[in-house]
Amino acid sequence: MTARTGSARVHDSFRRSLGSYHAEASVQARIARHLATLLVEAGAPNAFDRVFEFGAGTGHLTGALLDRFTVSELTLNDLVAECRPHLAPLVGDRVSGWSFLSGPVESAPLSGVYDLIASASTVQWLDDPAALLAHLSAHLRPGGWMALSGFGPGQFAELDALGATGAAPHYATVAEWRTLLPADLSLVAAEEHSERQHFADLRALLRHLRQTGVNGRAGGAWTRGQLASIEDAYRQRHSDGGKLRLTYAPVYLVLRKEG
């Protein structure tokens, strides 16, 4: 039997977490709301004719965008096909026409041009972000907007220091993202910061990762002895007031196509 590829493991991990993701992913929910707010503050119009969102998941960003903008036609994409039933009631009758495309965004059958392309907490999973940005920009109308969030190199720094997590393939700073932008996309607004969550013990922290699906590229399970050893090291290096610390490092980009 061949080993699962990175993208297949990510798919399986997020698929398993669908039932718990929306409630457990509180950081991702805040990130989605802030990304939508940044888009407003950057001067985006109140209404968009055609919107494409990839990595829609259970709809944190979808809901945030529909709360702030009027959308005539909405196309949602996610690697996991089972996301669609979670998105349908969220969209409801707020959009006159919407559709769902399952599978990798790189091969999503996009049609025509869009006024807004958006994604929250997804771009860190891309193997070739520069190629995808160029591809997406070709489907963005002149003057159109793009709003993206991912995570920077500080993401899960505590686990990374212990060699205890399978990192996403593309944690990047704002400065690094600038080098990946196609020539026709201008950076209108950008932010990067970090926030910490705390857990009583390693099992609670790992449960959080499992329930949000973000351990999709991690390796095999640890033995009881390995868990105890890792928790001891974690407490010695990365605890606050007796609780284990976990850092999220979101990066926000609001872009506009020239023309």
C-alpha positions in Angstrom: 0.0 0.0 0.0 1.4 3.4 -0.9 1.7 6.2 1.6 -1.0 8.9 1.4 0.2 12.1 -0.3 0.3 15.4 1.6 -2.8 16.7 -0.1 -4.7 13.4 0.5 -3.8 13.5 4.2 -5.0 17.1 4.4 -8.2 16.2 2.8 -8.8 13.2 5.1 -7.9 15.3 8.2 -10.3 18.1 7.4 -13.0 15.7 6.3 -12.8 13.9 9.7 -13.0 17.3 11.6 -16.1 18.6 9.8 -18.4 17.9 12.6 -16.3 19.8 15.2 -14.5 22.4 13.0 -17.0 25.3 13.0 -17.3 25.4 16.8 -13.7 24.5 17.7 -11.9 26.8 15.2 -12.5 30.0 17.1 -9.2 31.5 15.9 -10.0 30.9 12.3 -13.5 32.4 12.8 -11.9 35.6 14.2 -9.4 35.6 11.3 -12.2 35.4 8.8 -14.2 38.2 10.3 -11.0 40.4 10.5 -10.2 39.7 6.8 -13.7 40.8 5.8 -13.3 43.9 7.9 -9.9 44.7 6.3 -11.6 44.4 2.9 -14.2 47.0 3.9 -11.6 49.3 5.4 -9.4 49.0 2.2 -12.2 50.6 0.2 -14.0 47.7 -1.4 -17.5 48.4 -2.7 -20.6 47.4 -0.8 -21.7 45.0 -3.5 -19.9 42.4 -5.8 -21.5 40.8 -8.8 -19.4 37.7 -8.9 -17.4 36.2 -6.0 -15.2 33.1 -5.8 -14.1 31.8 -2.4 -11.8 28.8 -2.1 -11.1 26.8 1.0 -14.6 27.7 2.2 -14.7 24.9 4.7 -17.8 25.3 7.0 -18.3 29.0 6.1 -16.5 31.3 8.5 -15.4 33.6 5.7 -18.5 33.0 3.6 -20.7 34.3 6.5 -18.4 37.2 7.2 -18.5 38.3 3.6 -22.2 38.0 3.2 -22.7 40.0 6.5 -20.7 42.9 5.0 -21.3 42.8 1.2 -24.2 42.2 -1.2 -23.3 39.4 -3.6 -25.2 38.5 -6.7 -23.4 35.3 -7.8 -21.2 33.2 -5.4 -19.0 30.2 -6.2 -17.6 28.3 -3.3 -14.8 25.7 -3.4 -13.3 23.3 -0.9 -11.0 20.3 -1.1 -13.7 18.4 0.9 -16.9 17.8 -1.0 -18.8 17.2 2.2 -18.5 20.9 3.1 -21.4 21.8 0.8 -24.2 20.8 3.3 -22.5 23.0 5.9 -22.5 26.0 3.5 -26.0 25.7 2.0 -27.9 26.9 5.1 -25.3 29.6 5.7 -25.8 31.1 2.2 -29.6 30.5 2.3 -31.4 33.1 0.3 -28.8 35.8 0.7 -27.4 35.1 -2.8 -29.6 34.7 -5.8 -27.2 32.2 -7.5 -24.5 30.1 -5.9 -22.6 26.9 -6.7 -20.1 24.7 -5.1 -16.9 23.2 -6.6 -15.2 20.4 -4.8 -11.5 19.5 -5.1 -8.2 21.3 -5.2 -8.5 25.0 -6.1 -5.6 24.6 -8.5 -7.9 22.5 -10.8 -11.2 24.2 -10.1 -13.1 24.9 -13.3 -13.4 28.7 -13.1 -15.5 30.5 -15.6 -15.2 34.1 -16.7 -13.9 36.8 -14.3 -14.8 37.6 -10.8 -15.1 40.9 -8.9 -13.7 39.3 -5.6 -11.6 36.2 -5.0 -11.2 35.4 -1.3 -9.9 32.7 1.1 -9.3 32.6 4.8 -6.8 30.3 6.6 -6.1 28.3 3.4 -3.1 29.6 1.4 -0.6 28.0 3.8 -1.6 24.6 2.3 -0.6 25.6 -1.3 2.4 23.9 -2.8 2.9 26.6 -5.4 1.2 29.8 -4.2 2.9 32.0 -6.9 1.4 29.9 -9.7 -2.0 29.9 -8.1 -2.1 33.7 -7.6 -1.2 34.2 -11.2 -3.9 31.7 -12.2 -6.5 33.4 -10.0 -5.5 36.9 -11.1 -6.3 35.8 -14.7 -9.9 35.3 -13.5 -10.1 38.6 -11.7 -11.6 41.5 -13.6 -9.5 44.7 -13.9 -10.1 46.7 -10.7 -11.2 43.5 -8.9 -10.3 42.6 -5.4 -8.5 39.6 -3.7 -8.6 39.0 0.1 -6.5 36.2 1.5 -5.2 35.0 4.9 -2.7 32.4 5.8 -0.2 31.9 8.6 3.4 33.1 9.1 6.5 31.2 10.2 5.5 31.6 13.9 2.5 29.3 13.4 2.5 26.5 16.0 6.1 27.5 16.9 6.0 25.5 20.1 5.1 22.3 18.4 7.6 22.9 15.7 10.4 23.5 18.2 9.7 20.0 19.6 9.5 18.4 16.1 5.9 17.4 17.0 3.8 18.6 14.1 3.6 18.3 10.4 3.8 21.9 9.2 1.8 23.2 6.3 4.1 23.7 3.2 3.9 27.5 3.0 4.1 29.6 6.1 5.1 33.1 4.8 5.5 36.6 6.1 4.0 39.6 4.4 7.4 40.4 3.0 7.7 36.9 1.5 4.2 37.2 0.0 5.2 40.4 -1.8 7.7 38.4 -3.8 5.1 35.9 -4.9 2.5 38.4 -6.3 2.0 38.6 -10.0 2.8 42.0 -11.6 -0.9 42.9 -12.1 -1.8 42.6 -8.4 -1.1 45.5 -6.0 -1.0 45.0 -2.2 -3.6 47.4 -0.7 -3.5 46.3 2.9 -1.5 43.8 4.9 -1.2 42.7 8.5 0.6 40.0 10.5 0.4 39.3 14.2 0.1 36.4 16.6 -2.2 35.2 19.3 -2.0 32.4 21.9 -4.3 29.7 23.0 -3.8 27.7 26.2 -4.5 24.1 27.1 -4.5 22.2 30.3 -2.4 19.3 28.9 -1.0 17.9 25.7 -4.0 15.7 25.1 -6.3 18.7 25.1 -4.0 20.6 22.7 -3.9 17.6 20.4 -7.6 17.2 20.6 -8.0 20.8 19.5 -5.7 20.2 16.5 -7.6 17.1 15.5 -11.0 18.8 15.8 -9.9 21.6 13.6 -8.1 19.3 11.1 -4.9 21.3 11.1 -2.7 18.3 11.7 -3.3 17.0 8.2 0.4 16.6 7.4 1.5 15.2 10.7 3.0 11.8 10.8 1.9 8.7 12.7 0.5 8.4 16.3 2.8 8.6 19.3 3.2 6.0 21.9 2.1 6.7 25.5 5.8 7.1 26.4 6.4 9.5 23.6 3.4 11.6 24.6 4.6 11.8 28.2 8.1 12.8 27.0 6.8 15.5 24.6 4.5 16.9 27.3 7.3 17.2 29.8 9.4 19.1 27.3 6.5 21.3 26.2 5.8 22.3 29.9 9.4 23.1 30.5 9.7 25.4 27.4 6.2 26.6 26.4 3.9 27.0 29.4 2.1 30.0 30.9 0.7 29.7 34.3 0.9 25.9 34.2 -1.0 25.7 30.8 0.5 24.7 27.5 0.8 27.6 25.0 0.0 27.4 21.3 0.7 30.3 18.9 -1.3 31.2 15.9 0.4 33.6 13.5 -2.2 34.9 11.0 -1.1 36.9 7.9 -3.7 39.1 6.0 -3.5 40.3 2.4 -5.9 42.6 0.6 -5.0 42.9 -3.1 -6.4 44.8 -6.1 -5.9 44.1 -9.8 -4.6 46.9 -11.9 -6.7 48.3 -14.7 
